[in-house]
Amino acid sequence: MTRRGLVTAEPRGVDALSGVERQACNGGRALSTRRLGVHRVTCFARDRAGNLATAHVEYLVVDRRVSQG
């Protein structure tokens, strides 16, 4: 991901029995590309029975203007 670029995370929880009640990533906030380096985003899905699943993923923000000599 380049600095100040666009990055999105979308939860895709599925529950064939009780159905998904709520799901979100990053607490519902937009992901940041303002700072360089590794960032972590957490997504969750909760079904109507109260079961909770979480997933974590990391993304790297780089500045492509920096020479890769």
FIMAR-421684 format. One record per atom (N, C-alpha, C, CB): atom name; residue in one letter; x, y, z. Coordinates in steps of 0.2 Angstrom, whole numbers. Glycine has a CB too. Example, Ala and Ser with C-alpha at 12.3 -4.5 7.8 and 13.67 -1.06 7.14 Angstrom:
REM FIMAR-421684
+-------+--------+-------+-------+-------+
! atome ! residu !     x !     y !     z !
+-------+--------+-------+-------+-------+
!     N !      A !    66 !   -28 !    39 !
!    CA !      A !    62 !   -22 !    39 !
!     C !      A !    66 !   -16 !    39 !
!    CB !      A !    57 !   -22 !    45 !
!     N !      S !    64 !   -11 !    35 !
!    CA !      S !    68 !    -5 !    36 !
!     C !      S !    64 !     0 !    39 !
!    CB !      S !    70 !    -3 !    29 !
+-------+--------+-------+-------+-------+
This chain:
REM FIMAR-421684
+-------+--------+-------+-------+-------+
! atome ! residu !     x !     y !     z !
+-------+--------+-------+-------+-------+
!     N !      M !     4 !    -6 !     0 !
!    CA !      M !     0 !     0 !     0 !
!     C !      M !     4 !     6 !     0 !
!    CB !      M !    -5 !     0 !     6 !
!     N !      T !     3 !    11 !    -4 !
!    CA !      T !     7 !    17 !    -4 !
!     C !      T !     4 !    22 !     1 !
!    CB !      T !     7 !    20 !   -11 !
!     N !      R !     9 !    26 !     3 !
!    CA !      R !     7 !    31 !     8 !
!     C !      R !     1 !    36 !     5 !
!    CB !      R !    13 !    36 !    10 !
!     N !      R !    -4 !    37 !     9 !
!    CA !      R !   -10 !    41 !     8 !
!     C !      R !   -14 !    38 !     2 !
!    CB !      R !    -8 !    48 !     6 !
!     N !      G !   -13 !    31 !     1 !
!    CA !      G !   -17 !    27 !    -3 !
!     C !      G !   -24 !    25 !     0 !
!    CB !      G !   -14 !    21 !    -6 !
!     N !      L !   -28 !    21 !    -3 !
!    CA !      L !   -34 !    19 !    -1 !
!     C !      L !   -33 !    12 !     1 !
!    CB !      L !   -40 !    20 !    -6 !
!     N !      V !   -35 !    10 !     7 !
!    CA !      V !   -35 !     3 !     9 !
!     C !      V !   -42 !     2 !    12 !
!    CB !      V !   -29 !     1 !    14 !
!     N !      T !   -45 !    -4 !    11 !
!    CA !      T !   -51 !    -6 !    14 !
!     C !      T !   -51 !   -13 !    17 !
!    CB !      T !   -57 !    -5 !     9 !
!     N !      A !   -55 !   -14 !    22 !
!    CA !      A !   -56 !   -21 !    25 !
!     C !      A !   -63 !   -22 !    26 !
!    CB !      A !   -52 !   -21 !    32 !
!     N !      E !   -66 !   -27 !    23 !
!    CA !      E !   -73 !   -29 !    23 !
!     C !      E !   -74 !   -35 !    26 !
!    CB !      E !   -76 !   -28 !    16 !
!     N !      P !   -78 !   -36 !    32 !
!    CA !      P !   -79 !   -42 !    35 !
!     C !      P !   -84 !   -46 !    30 !
!    CB !      P !   -83 !   -41 !    42 !
!     N !      R !   -83 !   -53 !    30 !
!    CA !      R !   -87 !   -57 !    26 !
!     C !      R !   -90 !   -63 !    30 !
!    CB !      R !   -83 !   -59 !    20 !
!     N !      G !   -92 !   -62 !    36 !
!    CA !      G !   -94 !   -67 !    40 !
!     C !      G !  -101 !   -70 !    37 !
!    CB !      G !   -96 !   -64 !    47 !
!     N !      V !  -101 !   -77 !    38 !
!    CA !      V !  -107 !   -81 !    36 !
!     C !      V !  -109 !   -86 !    41 !
!    CB !      V !  -105 !   -84 !    29 !
!     N !      D !  -115 !   -86 !    43 !
!    CA !      D !  -118 !   -91 !    47 !
!     C !      D !  -124 !   -94 !    45 !
!    CB !      D !  -119 !   -88 !    54 !
!     N !      A !  -124 !  -101 !    43 !
!    CA !      A !  -129 !  -104 !    40 !
!     C !      A !  -135 !  -106 !    45 !
!    CB !      A !  -127 !  -110 !    36 !
!     N !      L !  -134 !  -106 !    51 !
!    CA !      L !  -139 !  -108 !    56 !
!     C !      L !  -143 !  -102 !    59 !
!    CB !      L !  -135 !  -111 !    62 !
!     N !      S !  -139 !   -98 !    63 !
!    CA !      S !  -143 !   -92 !    66 !
!     C !      S !  -142 !   -85 !    62 !
!    CB !      S !  -141 !   -91 !    73 !
!     N !      G !  -138 !   -85 !    58 !
!    CA !      G !  -136 !   -79 !    54 !
!     C !      G !  -132 !   -74 !    57 !
!    CB !      G !  -143 !   -76 !    52 !
!     N !      V !  -129 !   -70 !    54 !
!    CA !      V !  -124 !   -65 !    56 !
!     C !      V !  -128 !   -59 !    59 !
!    CB !      V !  -119 !   -62 !    51 !
!     N !      E !  -127 !   -57 !    65 !
!    CA !      E !  -130 !   -52 !    68 !
!     C !      E !  -127 !   -45 !    67 !
!    CB !      E !  -131 !   -53 !    76 !
!     N !      R !  -120 !   -45 !    68 !
!    CA !      R !  -116 !   -39 !    67 !
!     C !      R !  -109 !   -41 !    65 !
!    CB !      R !  -116 !   -35 !    74 !
!     N !      Q !  -106 !   -37 !    61 !
!    CA !      Q !   -99 !   -38 !    59 !
!     C !      Q !   -96 !   -31 !    57 !
!    CB !      Q !   -98 !   -43 !    53 !
!     N !      A !   -89 !   -30 !    58 !
!    CA !      A !   -86 !   -24 !    57 !
!     C !      A !   -78 !   -25 !    57 !
!    CB !      A !   -88 !   -18 !    61 !
!     N !      C !   -75 !   -21 !    54 !
!    CA !      C !   -68 !   -21 !    54 !
!     C !      C !   -65 !   -14 !    57 !
!    CB !      C !   -65 !   -22 !    47 !
!     N !      N !   -60 !   -14 !    61 !
!    CA !      N !   -56 !    -8 !    63 !
!     C !      N !   -61 !    -4 !    67 !
!    CB !      N !   -54 !    -4 !    58 !
!     N !      G !   -66 !    -7 !    71 !
!    CA !      G !   -70 !    -3 !    75 !
!     C !      G !   -75 !     1 !    71 !
!    CB !      G !   -67 !     1 !    80 !
!     N !      G !   -76 !     0 !    65 !
!    CA !      G !   -80 !     4 !    60 !
!     C !      G !   -76 !    10 !    58 !
!    CB !      G !   -86 !     6 !    64 !
!     N !      R !   -70 !    11 !    60 !
!    CA !      R !   -66 !    17 !    57 !
!     C !      R !   -63 !    15 !    51 !
!    CB !      R !   -61 !    19 !    63 !
!     N !      A !   -61 !    21 !    47 !
!    CA !      A !   -57 !    20 !    41 !
!     C !      A !   -50 !    18 !    42 !
!    CB !      A !   -57 !    26 !    37 !
!     N !      L !   -47 !    14 !    38 !
!    CA !      L !   -40 !    12 !    39 !
!     C !      L !   -35 !    17 !    37 !
!    CB !      L !   -39 !     5 !    35 !
!     N !      S !   -30 !    18 !    40 !
!    CA !      S !   -25 !    23 !    39 !
!     C !      S !   -19 !    21 !    35 !
!    CB !      S !   -22 !    26 !    46 !
!     N !      T !   -17 !    26 !    30 !
!    CA !      T !   -11 !    25 !    26 !
!     C !      T !    -7 !    31 !    27 !
!    CB !      T !   -13 !    24 !    19 !
!     N !      R !    -8 !    35 !    33 !
!    CA !      R !    -4 !    41 !    34 !
!     C !      R !     3 !    40 !    36 !
!    CB !      R !    -8 !    45 !    39 !
!     N !      R !     4 !    34 !    40 !
!    CA !      R !    10 !    33 !    43 !
!     C !      R !    13 !    27 !    40 !
!    CB !      R !    10 !    31 !    51 !
!     N !      L !    20 !    27 !    38 !
!    CA !      L !    23 !    22 !    35 !
!     C !      L !    24 !    16 !    40 !
!    CB !      L !    30 !    24 !    33 !
!     N !      G !    24 !    10 !    37 !
!    CA !      G !    26 !     4 !    42 !
!     C !      G !    20 !    -1 !    42 !
!    CB !      G !    27 !     6 !    49 !
!     N !      V !    21 !    -6 !    46 !
!    CA !      V !    16 !   -11 !    46 !
!     C !      V !    10 !    -9 !    51 !
!    CB !      V !    19 !   -18 !    49 !
!     N !      H !     4 !   -10 !    49 !
!    CA !      H !    -2 !    -9 !    52 !
!     C !      H !    -6 !   -15 !    53 !
!    CB !      H !    -6 !    -3 !    49 !
!     N !      R !   -10 !   -15 !    58 !
!    CA !      R !   -14 !   -21 !    59 !
!     C !      R !   -22 !   -19 !    60 !
!    CB !      R !   -12 !   -25 !    66 !
!     N !      V !   -26 !   -23 !    56 !
!    CA !      V !   -33 !   -22 !    57 !
!     C !      V !   -36 !   -28 !    59 !
!    CB !      V !   -36 !   -20 !    50 !
!     N !      T !   -41 !   -28 !    63 !
!    CA !      T !   -45 !   -33 !    66 !
!     C !      T !   -52 !   -33 !    64 !
!    CB !      T !   -45 !   -33 !    74 !
!     N !      C !   -55 !   -38 !    62 !
!    CA !      C !   -62 !   -39 !    60 !
!     C !      C !   -65 !   -44 !    64 !
!    CB !      C !   -63 !   -41 !    52 !
!     N !      F !   -72 !   -43 !    65 !
!    CA !      F !   -76 !   -48 !    69 !
!     C !      F !   -82 !   -49 !    66 !
!    CB !      F !   -76 !   -45 !    76 !
!     N !      A !   -85 !   -55 !    68 !
!    CA !      A !   -92 !   -56 !    66 !
!     C !      A !   -95 !   -60 !    72 !
!    CB !      A !   -92 !   -61 !    59 !
!     N !      R !  -101 !   -58 !    73 !
!    CA !      R !  -105 !   -61 !    79 !
!     C !      R !  -112 !   -63 !    76 !
!    CB !      R !  -107 !   -56 !    85 !
!     N !      D !  -113 !   -70 !    78 !
!    CA !      D !  -120 !   -72 !    75 !
!     C !      D !  -125 !   -71 !    80 !
!    CB !      D !  -119 !   -80 !    74 !
!     N !      R !  -131 !   -73 !    78 !
!    CA !      R !  -137 !   -71 !    82 !
!     C !      R !  -137 !   -76 !    88 !
!    CB !      R !  -144 !   -72 !    78 !
!     N !      A !  -133 !   -81 !    89 !
!    CA !      A !  -133 !   -85 !    94 !
!     C !      A !  -128 !   -83 !    99 !
!    CB !      A !  -131 !   -93 !    92 !
!     N !      G !  -124 !   -78 !    98 !
!    CA !      G !  -119 !   -75 !   102 !
!     C !      G !  -112 !   -77 !   101 !
!    CB !      G !  -121 !   -76 !   109 !
!     N !      N !  -111 !   -81 !    96 !
!    CA !      N !  -104 !   -83 !    95 !
!     C !      N !  -100 !   -78 !    91 !
!    CB !      N !  -104 !   -90 !    90 !
!     N !      L !   -94 !   -77 !    93 !
!    CA !      L !   -90 !   -72 !    90 !
!     C !      L !   -84 !   -75 !    87 !
!    CB !      L !   -88 !   -67 !    96 !
!     N !      A !   -82 !   -72 !    81 !
!    CA !      A !   -76 !   -74 !    78 !
!     C !      A !   -72 !   -68 !    76 !
!    CB !      A !   -78 !   -79 !    71 !
!     N !      T !   -65 !   -68 !    76 !
!    CA !      T !   -61 !   -63 !    75 !
!     C !      T !   -56 !   -65 !    70 !
!    CB !      T !   -58 !   -59 !    81 !
!     N !      A !   -53 !   -60 !    66 !
!    CA !      A !   -48 !   -61 !    61 !
!     C !      A !   -43 !   -55 !    61 !
!    CB !      A !   -50 !   -63 !    54 !
!     N !      H !   -37 !   -56 !    61 !
!    CA !      H !   -32 !   -51 !    61 !
!     C !      H !   -28 !   -51 !    55 !
!    CB !      H !   -27 !   -51 !    67 !
!     N !      V !   -27 !   -45 !    52 !
!    CA !      V !   -23 !   -45 !    46 !
!     C !      V !   -18 !   -39 !    46 !
!    CB !      V !   -27 !   -45 !    39 !
!     N !      E !   -12 !   -40 !    43 !
!    CA !      E !    -7 !   -34 !    43 !
!     C !      E !    -7 !   -31 !    36 !
!    CB !      E !    -1 !   -36 !    46 !
!     N !      Y !    -5 !   -25 !    36 !
!    CA !      Y !    -4 !   -22 !    29 !
!     C !      Y !     2 !   -17 !    30 !
!    CB !      Y !   -10 !   -18 !    26 !
!     N !      L !     6 !   -16 !    25 !
!    CA !      L !    12 !   -12 !    25 !
!     C !      L !    11 !    -6 !    21 !
!    CB !      L !    18 !   -16 !    22 !
!     N !      V !    12 !     0 !    24 !
!    CA !      V !    12 !     6 !    20 !
!     C !      V !    19 !     8 !    18 !
!    CB !      V !     8 !    12 !    24 !
!     N !      V !    20 !    10 !    12 !
!    CA !      V !    27 !    12 !    10 !
!     C !      V !    27 !    18 !     6 !
!    CB !      V !    30 !     6 !     5 !
!     N !      D !    32 !    22 !     5 !
!    CA !      D !    33 !    28 !     2 !
!     C !      D !    37 !    26 !    -5 !
!    CB !      D !    36 !    34 !     6 !
!     N !      R !    33 !    26 !   -10 !
!    CA !      R !    37 !    24 !   -17 !
!     C !      R !    41 !    29 !   -19 !
!    CB !      R !    31 !    22 !   -22 !
!     N !      R !    41 !    35 !   -16 !
!    CA !      R !    46 !    40 !   -19 !
!     C !      R !    53 !    39 !   -16 !
!    CB !      R !    43 !    47 !   -16 !
!     N !      V !    53 !    35 !   -11 !
!    CA !      V !    60 !    33 !    -8 !
!     C !      V !    64 !    29 !   -13 !
!    CB !      V !    59 !    30 !    -1 !
!     N !      S !    70 !    30 !   -15 !
!    CA !      S !    74 !    26 !   -19 !
!     C !      S !    75 !    19 !   -16 !
!    CB !      S !    80 !    30 !   -21 !
!     N !      Q !    74 !    14 !   -21 !
!    CA !      Q !    75 !     7 !   -19 !
!     C !      Q !    82 !     5 !   -21 !
!    CB !      Q !    70 !     3 !   -22 !
!     N !      G !    87 !     9 !   -22 !
!    CA !      G !    94 !     8 !   -23 !
!     C !      G !    96 !     2 !   -24 !
!    CB !      G !    98 !    11 !   -19 !
+-------+--------+-------+-------+-------+
